[in-house]
Amino acid sequence: MRTAAASPVLADAVLLDHEEDGRRWPLLVWAPGPGTRMVSSAVLGGGIGERSWVVNAQVPPGYARLDPVAHLRALAAGAGLDGPGVGLMTAAPVGERRCAADGGVQAVVTAGIGVRGWAAAPEAQSVFPPRPGTINIIVSLPVPLTDAALVNAVATATEAKVQALVELGADASGTPTDAVCVACPGPVDAGAEAFAGPRSVWGARLARAVHRATREACAEALARGV
């Protein structure tokens, strides 16, 4: 596997590959470097804190390994990454990622929506077999955000994702294992943005970028039937 170079700009994320089950699979690597604050729901590096890289690994359908955190750490190390980072997984084709930008906000989305539904499903329908997340959203903002605004940004990105799915007629709010990562510069100081809702300046830009990238990625997934 090639080593990823530092790429402060999300749109410049590098597409590498890794081996699993005797095949080569794509690995998307973004390495903005130290000093970047992130919030994420990812299995590796989730929560809020300083992170220096993000990997989005495509794995085989029916991925059965029980050590995803250790696996993602090994993939990151193989790509030349060290320190704290965020690791996401998906069975969706990472090479078919879609990118969008709005007013300095950038979004990258990978999507496969073969298993989808509404968040508030009846109890009998709410349990799905465990599998890698299928809609992964990575967002980069050029301004510092408070912790509260980072959480708000996750909510805004999720609203934009649902809007894209509804507009496509997907009849779903997402897949059972979607993940999101929002990144911004640090540190948090008096000038950090306190709001990232859809009617704030930066939240609105985030929403438009995520909506466009998600709509394009999910439209392609629908066309492929995955």
C-alpha positions in Angstrom: 0.0 0.0 0.0 1.4 3.4 -0.9 1.9 6.0 1.8 -0.4 9.0 2.0 1.0 12.5 1.9 -0.4 15.3 4.0 -3.5 16.8 2.3 -4.9 19.8 4.2 -7.7 20.2 1.7 -10.4 17.5 1.9 -10.9 17.5 -1.9 -7.3 16.4 -2.2 -7.9 13.2 -0.2 -5.8 10.3 -1.6 -7.3 7.1 -2.8 -5.0 4.1 -1.8 -5.9 0.5 -1.5 -5.5 -2.4 0.9 -5.8 -6.2 0.8 -8.7 -8.1 2.4 -9.9 -11.7 1.5 -7.4 -11.9 -1.3 -8.6 -8.8 -3.1 -7.5 -5.2 -3.3 -10.0 -2.7 -1.8 -10.0 1.2 -2.0 -8.9 3.2 1.1 -9.6 6.9 1.1 -7.1 8.9 3.2 -7.3 12.5 4.3 -4.5 13.8 6.4 -5.0 17.5 7.4 -2.4 17.1 10.1 -2.1 18.1 13.8 -4.2 20.9 15.2 -7.4 19.8 13.4 -10.5 19.3 15.7 -13.0 16.7 14.7 -16.3 15.3 15.9 -17.3 11.8 14.6 -19.5 8.8 15.2 -16.9 6.5 13.7 -15.9 3.3 15.4 -12.3 4.5 15.6 -11.6 8.0 16.9 -15.2 8.8 17.6 -16.3 11.7 19.9 -14.7 15.2 19.9 -11.0 15.9 20.0 -7.9 16.7 18.0 -7.4 14.3 15.2 -4.8 14.4 12.4 -6.3 12.1 9.7 -9.4 10.3 8.4 -9.5 7.0 6.6 -12.6 5.6 4.9 -12.0 1.9 4.1 -14.0 -0.2 1.7 -14.4 -3.7 3.0 -16.0 -6.8 1.4 -19.8 -7.3 1.7 -20.5 -9.5 4.7 -17.4 -8.2 6.5 -17.1 -10.5 9.5 -14.0 -9.4 11.4 -14.6 -8.7 15.0 -11.7 -6.3 15.4 -12.7 -3.2 13.3 -10.8 -0.8 15.5 -7.6 -2.8 15.4 -8.1 -3.3 11.6 -8.5 0.4 11.0 -5.5 1.2 13.0 -3.4 -1.2 11.0 -4.7 0.2 7.7 -3.8 3.8 8.9 -0.4 2.7 9.9 0.1 1.0 6.6 -0.8 4.3 4.9 2.0 6.0 6.9 -0.4 7.7 9.4 0.3 8.1 13.1 -1.2 9.8 16.1 -5.0 10.1 16.7 -7.3 9.8 13.8 -10.8 8.8 12.6 -11.5 5.5 10.9 -14.7 4.7 9.0 -15.7 1.5 7.1 -18.2 0.8 4.3 -19.1 -1.9 1.8 -20.0 0.9 -0.6 -17.6 1.7 -3.5 -15.2 4.2 -2.0 -13.8 5.0 -5.4 -17.3 6.3 -6.4 -17.1 9.1 -3.8 -18.8 12.4 -4.5 -17.4 15.8 -3.5 -19.1 19.2 -3.1 -18.1 22.6 -1.8 -19.9 25.7 -0.7 -18.4 28.9 0.6 -15.3 27.2 1.9 -17.0 24.1 3.3 -16.1 20.8 1.6 -18.0 17.5 1.8 -17.0 14.0 0.6 -19.7 11.2 0.7 -19.6 7.5 -0.1 -22.9 5.8 -0.3 -24.6 2.4 -0.7 -28.2 2.3 0.3 -29.3 -1.3 -0.4 -30.1 -1.6 3.3 -32.0 1.5 4.3 -35.0 2.6 6.3 -36.5 5.2 8.7 -34.8 5.8 12.0 -38.1 5.5 14.0 -39.0 2.0 12.6 -41.3 -0.3 14.5 -39.5 -2.5 17.0 -39.8 -5.6 14.9 -38.0 -3.9 12.0 -35.4 -2.1 14.0 -32.7 -4.8 14.3 -30.5 -5.4 11.3 -27.5 -7.8 10.9 -24.3 -5.9 11.8 -22.5 -4.7 8.7 -20.2 -1.7 7.7 -21.9 1.7 7.4 -23.1 2.5 4.0 -23.4 6.3 3.9 -20.2 7.9 5.2 -20.0 11.7 5.3 -16.8 13.6 5.9 -17.0 17.4 6.1 -14.3 20.1 6.5 -14.9 23.7 7.6 -12.3 26.4 7.4 -13.2 28.1 10.7 -12.9 26.9 14.3 -16.1 25.7 16.0 -17.0 25.3 19.6 -17.8 21.8 20.9 -21.5 22.7 20.8 -21.2 23.9 17.2 -19.5 20.7 16.2 -22.4 18.7 17.6 -24.8 21.0 15.8 -22.8 20.5 12.6 -23.4 16.7 12.9 -27.1 17.3 13.2 -27.1 19.7 10.3 -25.2 17.2 8.1 -27.7 14.5 9.0 -30.7 16.7 8.1 -29.1 17.5 4.8 -28.5 13.7 4.2 -32.2 13.0 4.9 -33.3 15.8 2.6 -31.3 14.3 -0.2 -32.7 10.8 0.3 -36.3 12.1 0.4 -35.8 14.1 -2.7 -34.5 11.0 -4.5 -37.6 9.0 -3.4 -35.5 6.6 -1.3 -38.2 6.4 1.4 -35.6 6.3 4.2 -33.8 8.5 6.6 -30.5 6.6 6.1 -29.0 3.2 6.6 -28.7 1.5 10.0 -25.0 2.2 10.3 -24.3 5.6 8.7 -21.3 7.5 10.0 -20.3 11.2 9.9 -17.1 13.2 10.6 -16.9 17.0 10.8 -13.5 18.7 10.9 -12.4 22.2 11.6 -9.2 24.1 12.6 -8.3 24.5 16.3 -7.9 25.8 18.8 -11.2 26.9 20.4 -11.0 30.5 21.4 -13.2 33.6 21.7 -13.4 33.7 17.9 -14.8 30.2 17.4 -18.2 29.9 15.7 -20.8 29.0 18.3 -23.5 27.9 15.9 -23.7 25.4 13.0 -27.4 25.0 12.5 -28.8 25.1 9.0 -29.7 28.8 9.2 -26.3 29.9 10.6 -23.7 31.1 8.0 -21.4 28.1 8.2 -24.2 25.6 9.0 -26.0 26.7 5.8 -22.9 26.2 3.7 -22.3 22.8 5.3 -25.9 21.7 4.6 -25.7 22.7 1.0 -22.3 20.9 0.5 -23.5 17.7 2.3 -26.8 17.7 0.5 -25.3 18.0 -3.0 -22.6 15.3 -2.3 -25.1 13.0 -0.7 -27.6 13.4 -3.4 -25.1 12.7 -6.1 -23.6 9.7 -4.2 -27.0 8.2 -3.4 -28.4 8.7 -6.9 -25.4 6.8 -8.2 -26.0 4.1 -5.6 -29.7 3.8 -6.7 -28.7 3.5 -10.3 -26.3 0.7 -9.5 -28.8 -1.0 -7.2 -26.5 -1.0 -4.2 
